[in-house]
Amino acid sequence: MENIDRIVSEDYVPTDDDIVRARQATVGMSHTYFTTNEGKYEWELIDVGGQGPEREKWSAVLDDQIDAMIYFSALDDYDTYSGETNDEDKTKMEVSKALLEALLSDGLTNITCHILFFNKNDLFREQLENEEQFNTFSEKLGYEGDNNYEEAIEYVQNWFIKDIPDELITNLKIHVTCAIDPALMEAIFIDIKHSIFHSRLSRGGLSI
């Protein structure tokens, strides 16, 4: 509420921080096109919704020849229940975990670069600072370690992929992210570009 006067003013112009904090639910399929390296590389980003009804549309994207799949899971969803008809007794993180397992088990042989984003690390860090929330996290995920952010993050990563066969996560890249941290996201994007370039070369029988 500290920015309410600025936002309701007649001459309001969104700041970069306002833009990265804006949220809109993804419905259907949206395409975003952009270039990097001064126009040298053209990218197409396809965003599909993650809610139950939207997942039926995933196959239309995954069946195409795409270079990478970026899968999002929120770190603060360990105690938020799904509410979906078939998963009412599961948390959103449990549903997200099962969905990734199903996606990778289905093959996705046309995609050689799989990227897993654990998003909202800022909220997760804040929650761990609350003793009651930390105890809830420990109970929900079976965590027995100290109240330490780095250790908890590592545990979540291992818990999330522990039921996926090793051969299916060979090309899985994991990033802990915060969408409202531009510097962090820029560094991650650079790493993702390298991963995608490497996977395309590998698919063509080349290596670097």
N, C-alpha and C positions, 0 to 999 in steps of 0.2 A: 504493500500500500504506500510505501514511501515515494513511489514514482507516479502516483495517481494524478497529481496536479499537472505534471509534465505530459502525461499521456492524453488527458482530456482537453488539453489546450488546443485552440483552433489551428495553430501553426505547428502541431506535433509532427515530427519526422522521426521514424524509428531509427534507433542507433543499432550498431552491429550487435550489441548485447541483447537488445530487444528482439532482433531477428532470430538469433540462435536459441532464444528461450520460447519462441512461438511454437505452438503445437497444433497439429491438425491430423485427425485420424485418417489413415490411408484406406481408401475404399476403391476396390477395383485394382487397376494397374496404371501407374504413372511412369512416364519416360522423361528423363532429364539428360540433356546433351551438353557437354562442355569440353573444352580443350585444355591441355597443359603444355608446358615447355614451349611457350610462345606460339601455340597453335600447331605444334609438331604432331601431337597425339590427340586424336578425337576419342571421346569416351561416351558411352551410353549407359546410364544408370537406370535400372528398372526396379521400381519400388512396388512391392505387393503387400497388402495388409496381412497382419498376423492373427486376426481373430478367426474363430471357427469357420464362419461362412466364407471368409476370404481365402482360406487354405485350398478350397476346391479349385481355385484359379492358378495355384502354383505350378501345376503340371504344364500349363501352356507356356510358362517361362522356362522351366527346367528342361523341357524337351528340346528347346532351341539350342543352338551352338553358342553358349556363353562362356566367358573365360573364368569367371569366379562367382562364387556364391557367398554373400555376407549374411551371416545369421546373427540376429540380435537376441540377447537375453538380459533382462534387468536384474542387477545384483540385489535390489531391494525387494524382489518378489518372493523371497523365501517363505514369507508368512502371509502372502496375499492369495486368497483362494480364487480359483479360476472362475467359478460361476457358470461355466459352460455345461450343457446338459449331460454330457458323458463323463465329465471330469469335476463334478461339484465338490468332491471330497479331496481334490488335489490342489496344491498350490500352483500358482502360475509358473514358478520355477520348475516344478516337477513336470508339468505339461510341456514346457519348453524343452526340458532335457529329453523327454520321450520323443518329441517331434524331431529333434536333431538325430537321435538314434535311428528313427524310422527313415529319415531322408538319406542318411549315409548308407544304411543297410539296403536301400533300394538300388544302390549302384552309383547313379549319377556319373557314369563313365565318361560322359561328354564334358564334365567339369573337372578340371585338374587342380583347381585352387579353391580350397574351402577355408573361409575366414569366420571365426567366431568372435563376436563382440560381447564382452560383459560390460554393459552400459550402466550408467548412474553410479559410478564408483564414489562420487561425492556424497550421495545420500547414504550409501552403504557405510562409508566411513563415519558419518554422523550417527547412524544407528548403533554402531558398535560402541560409541562413547556412552550410550545409555545402557546401564547394567541390565535392566529388564529386557531391552531389545536384544542385547548380546545373549542372554539366557534363552530367549525365544529362538534366535538363530542357531544356537548350539543344539537345542532340542529338535528342531525341524530337520537339520542336516546331519545330526549325529556327530557334531564337532566336539572334540574333547581337549582342544589346545587352549593356549592362553588367549586373553583378549588383546590380540595383536593384529593390526590391519593386514600386514603383508602375509602373515601365516594364515589368516582367515581367507584371503583372496586365493592363495595357493590351494587351500583345502577345497574351496568351491570349484576351482578349475578341475582338480582331480576327481572330485565327486561327480561333476557334470559329465565327464567322458569315460568314467570307469567301466561302464557296461558296453562300450563300443569296442569291437575287436581292433587290435593294434594295426592291422593292415588297412583298416578303413580310416584311420586318423593320420596316416603318413603325411598327407598334404594339408592337414588342418593347422592353420595359424591362429593363435589366440591373442587377443588384445583386450586389455582392461581400459575402458574408455569413459569419457565424460563429454557429452555432446555440447555442453556450454563452455568447454575449455578449448578455445581455438588453437592455442599453441600445441596442446597435446594431440588434437585431431589432425593438425597439419603434419606432425611427425609421424603419426600412424598412417596417414594417407601416403606419405612418401614410402613407407615400408610396404604398404599394400601394393603400390605401383611396382616395386621391385619384385614382389612375390608373383604378381600376375605376369610380368614380363618373363620371369624365369619359367613359369609354368607353360607359357606359350612356346618358349624355345624348346622345353623338354618335350612338349607334344609334337613338335616338329623334328624330333630326333637330335636336337642340339643341346648343349649344356654350357654353363658359364661358371 
